[in-house]
């Protein structure tokens, strides 16, 4: 992806919440116009927290998110109202699935 290794954050802690050192460092460093690449959506396991973090990054900080294993979750591509609706719907479903998986674990 051409990303400088110093800009890669790797979490090895559980995704049960967002109180993780690398994630918190990432949140402190991102700025408006940055693009965050996640390999999987499972950067969290709580539906409400995933939605809150997604909105904080995309709306408050105004950075973009690309989820590599889910092309519909790419805020750099789908900025019209239909694209935003589809991304929000997919995000709702996948974050619910992540929370269900966490509860089963």
Long-range contacts (C-beta under 8 A, 24 or more apart in sequence): 1-37, 3-37, 11-43, 14-45, 15-42, 15-43, 15-44, 15-45, 15-98, 15-102, 16-45, 16-46, 16-102, 17-44, 17-45, 17-46, 17-49, 18-44, 18-49, 18-53, 27-56, 27-57, 30-57, 30-61, 30-63, 31-61, 31-63, 32-61, 32-62, 32-63, 33-62, 33-63, 33-64, 34-61, 34-63, 34-64, 35-63, 35-64, 35-65, 35-66, 35-76, 36-63, 36-64, 36-65, 36-66, 37-66, 37-68, 38-65, 38-66, 38-67, 38-68, 39-68, 39-69, 40-67, 40-68, 40-69, 41-67, 41-69, 41-70, 41-73, 41-91, 41-94, 41-95, 41-98, 42-98, 42-101, 44-95, 44-98, 45-98, 45-99, 45-101, 45-102, 46-98, 46-99, 46-102, 47-92, 47-95, 47-96, 47-98, 47-99, 50-91, 50-95, 50-98, 50-99, 51-91, 51-92, 51-95, 54-91, 70-94
